[in-house]
Amino acid sequence: MRPLPERLRPGPARTLWLCAAGAVAGLLLAGLGLFTAHGTRIAGVLPEDVALVNQVPILMADYVDQLRARFGVGLAAATPAQRRQVLDEMIREELYVQRGVELGLPADTLEVRQALVGAVEAQEAADATLSAPDEAALRADYAAHAADYADEGVIALDEYRLPASQAPRARAAAQALRAAHGAPQVAAALGLAATGRMADGAEFYFAARAHLGASLFAEAARLPAGAVSDPLPLPDGLHILAVHANTPPRPAPFALVRDRVLADATARQTRALIGAADRFLRARADIAIRPGYE
């Protein structure tokens, strides 16, 4: 065998260069295998999962079961909003389970996931209770939500309806009724018949709102006893309201509802703390969602 020409014989520098190139190629292949292997973040969500929460999978089968339990629909029939809501609830549950483990709650509680979620929420509620507002803050809270501690108002009225084509007659009828402080006998003399939606006499505000609808009730609630509204145009005609009695809701004295004010303030604080905990856990979590389920 003839010896290689001098220019083709490997020298020390050529040997080192070949070794370095081989090492780099090996590292690239190893890195490619590492970052495309199952279970790594870059590989995405596996077909049997709908999401990963800190590398813990949420199984597609569990997700479909939750859709059926929550809305009574399968995956194909679920709306995008229903899909997002169920997935959001499952991600939240998994975050709270993982948080419970971080806090050192008993591991066997994981057998009942909702119990562990409840335990984390209970800690937030306990924090809210410990930071209960002082008396001045309670009174300020009462003032800000006084309507929540009011009794139910009572109103009595007659409602008359005329066709939209009879606007001049409706205006004249409203003026005549106003001059008579809404007397029903004047309405009868004018040929007006009450709709009967308020025929039960004095009604609580919530019942009157249900009978009249939001827009007519809003007009009636602002009128004092003996007042008559202008003709109010609605799709079904012109409505005239003759109010006979109106007792608006009155807030109960602070001393009588103090315990309720405290309970409501604590509940709002609890919801705020739980909301903050949700945002904190999501912000620090590594969450990967299967495309199409975001």
HUMONOR-V412234 format. One record per residue. N is the residue number from 1. RES is the residue in three letters. D_CENTER is the distance of its C-alpha to the mean C-alpha in Angstrom with 1 decimal. Layout:
[[N/RES/D_CENTER] [N/RES/D_CENTER]]
This chain:
[[1/MET/85.2] [2/ARG/85.3] [3/PRO/83.4] [4/LEU/80.4] [5/PRO/81.2] [6/GLU/80.5] [7/ARG/77.6] [8/LEU/75.7] [9/ARG/76.3] [10/PRO/73.1] [11/GLY/73.5] [12/PRO/71.7] [13/ALA/69.3] [14/ARG/68.5] [15/THR/67.8] [16/LEU/65.4] [17/TRP/63.6] [18/LEU/63.2] [19/CYS/61.9] [20/ALA/59.3] [21/ALA/58.2] [22/GLY/57.9] [23/ALA/55.8] [24/VAL/53.4] [25/ALA/53.1] [26/GLY/52.5] [27/LEU/49.7] [28/LEU/48.0] [29/LEU/48.3] [30/ALA/46.9] [31/GLY/44.0] [32/LEU/43.2] [33/GLY/43.4] [34/LEU/41.2] [35/PHE/38.3] [36/THR/38.4] [37/ALA/38.7] [38/HIS/36.1] [39/GLY/33.7] [40/THR/33.8] [41/ARG/30.8] [42/ILE/32.5] [43/ALA/33.1] [44/GLY/29.5] [45/VAL/27.8] [46/LEU/30.3] [47/PRO/30.3] [48/GLU/29.5] [49/ASP/26.3] [50/VAL/22.9] [51/ALA/22.2] [52/LEU/23.9] [53/VAL/22.4] [54/ASN/25.3] [55/GLN/27.6] [56/VAL/26.3] [57/PRO/25.7] [58/ILE/22.9] [59/LEU/25.2] [60/MET/24.7] [61/ALA/26.0] [62/ASP/23.4] [63/TYR/20.6] [64/VAL/22.2] [65/ASP/22.6] [66/GLN/18.9] [67/LEU/18.1] [68/ARG/20.6] [69/ALA/19.5] [70/ARG/15.8] [71/PHE/16.5] [72/GLY/20.3] [73/VAL/21.1] [74/GLY/23.0] [75/LEU/22.6] [76/ALA/24.4] [77/ALA/22.5] [78/ALA/18.9] [79/THR/17.1] [80/PRO/16.0] [81/ALA/12.3] [82/GLN/13.1] [83/ARG/15.2] [84/ARG/12.8] [85/GLN/10.2] [86/VAL/13.2] [87/LEU/14.8] [88/ASP/12.0] [89/GLU/12.1] [90/MET/15.9] [91/ILE/16.2] [92/ARG/14.3] [93/GLU/16.6] [94/GLU/19.6] [95/LEU/19.0] [96/TYR/18.9] [97/VAL/21.9] [98/GLN/23.7] [99/ARG/22.9] [100/GLY/24.3] [101/VAL/27.4] [102/GLU/27.8] [103/LEU/27.7] [104/GLY/30.5] [105/LEU/28.9] [106/PRO/31.3] [107/ALA/31.5] [108/ASP/31.9] [109/THR/28.4] [110/LEU/27.4] [111/GLU/28.8] [112/VAL/25.7] [113/ARG/22.8] [114/GLN/20.3] [115/ALA/22.8] [116/LEU/22.8] [117/VAL/19.0] [118/GLY/19.2] [119/ALA/22.1] [120/VAL/20.4] [121/GLU/17.5] [122/ALA/20.4] [123/GLN/22.1] [124/GLU/19.2] [125/ALA/19.3] [126/ALA/23.0] [127/ASP/22.8] [128/ALA/20.8] [129/THR/23.5] [130/LEU/26.3] [131/SER/25.1] [132/ALA/24.8] [133/PRO/25.5] [134/ASP/29.1] [135/GLU/30.4] [136/ALA/30.2] [137/ALA/26.6] [138/LEU/25.8] [139/ARG/27.7] [140/ALA/25.8] [141/ASP/22.5] [142/TYR/24.0] [143/ALA/25.2] [144/ALA/21.8] [145/HIS/20.2] [146/ALA/23.4] [147/ALA/22.0] [148/ASP/20.1] [149/TYR/23.6] [150/ALA/25.5] [151/ASP/27.3] [152/GLU/26.8] [153/GLY/28.9] [154/VAL/31.6] [155/ILE/32.9] [156/ALA/35.8] [157/LEU/36.7] [158/ASP/38.3] [159/GLU/36.9] [160/TYR/39.3] [161/ARG/38.8] [162/LEU/41.3] [163/PRO/41.3] [164/ALA/40.3] [165/SER/43.9] [166/GLN/45.1] [167/ALA/43.7] [168/PRO/47.0] [169/ARG/47.4] [170/ALA/43.8] [171/ARG/44.5] [172/ALA/47.8] [173/ALA/46.3] [174/ALA/43.7] [175/GLN/46.5] [176/ALA/48.7] [177/LEU/45.9] [178/ARG/45.1] [179/ALA/48.7] [180/ALA/48.8] [181/HIS/45.6] [182/GLY/44.0] [183/ALA/46.7] [184/PRO/46.2] [185/GLN/50.0] [186/VAL/49.9] [187/ALA/47.1] [188/ALA/49.3] [189/ALA/52.3] [190/LEU/50.3] [191/GLY/49.5] [192/LEU/45.8] [193/ALA/44.1] [194/ALA/40.8] [195/THR/38.0] [196/GLY/37.7] [197/ARG/33.9] [198/MET/34.6] [199/ALA/37.7] [200/ASP/36.7] [201/GLY/37.7] [202/ALA/35.6] [203/GLU/31.9] [204/PHE/29.0] [205/TYR/26.6] [206/PHE/23.9] [207/ALA/26.6] [208/ALA/28.0] [209/ARG/24.7] [210/ALA/24.4] [211/HIS/28.0] [212/LEU/28.3] [213/GLY/25.0] [214/ALA/22.9] [215/SER/25.4] [216/LEU/28.5] [217/PHE/27.1] [218/ALA/26.2] [219/GLU/29.8] [220/ALA/31.2] [221/ALA/29.4] [222/ARG/31.1] [223/LEU/34.6] [224/PRO/36.9] [225/ALA/39.2] [226/GLY/41.9] [227/ALA/40.1] [228/VAL/39.8] [229/SER/37.5] [230/ASP/38.7] [231/PRO/38.3] [232/LEU/34.6] [233/PRO/34.3] [234/LEU/31.9] [235/PRO/32.2] [236/ASP/34.3] [237/GLY/36.7] [238/LEU/37.3] [239/HIS/36.1] [240/ILE/37.9] [241/LEU/36.5] [242/ALA/39.1] [243/VAL/37.6] [244/HIS/39.9] [245/ALA/37.8] [246/ASN/34.7] [247/THR/33.6] [248/PRO/30.3] [249/PRO/28.1] [250/ARG/29.6] [251/PRO/27.9] [252/ALA/29.4] [253/PRO/31.5] [254/PHE/29.9] [255/ALA/32.3] [256/LEU/31.3] [257/VAL/27.5] [258/ARG/27.8] [259/ASP/26.6] [260/ARG/23.5] [261/VAL/22.8] [262/LEU/23.4] [263/ALA/21.2] [264/ASP/18.2] [265/ALA/19.0] [266/THR/19.2] [267/ALA/15.9] [268/ARG/14.2] [269/GLN/16.5] [270/THR/15.6] [271/ARG/11.8] [272/ALA/13.1] [273/LEU/15.6] [274/ILE/13.6] [275/GLY/11.3] [276/ALA/14.7] [277/ALA/16.2] [278/ASP/13.7] [279/ARG/14.6] [280/PHE/18.2] [281/LEU/18.5] [282/ARG/17.2] [283/ALA/19.4] [284/ARG/22.4] [285/ALA/22.0] [286/ASP/23.8] [287/ILE/21.5] [288/ALA/23.1] [289/ILE/21.4] [290/ARG/23.6] [291/PRO/24.0] [292/GLY/22.2] [293/TYR/19.3] [294/GLU/17.5]]
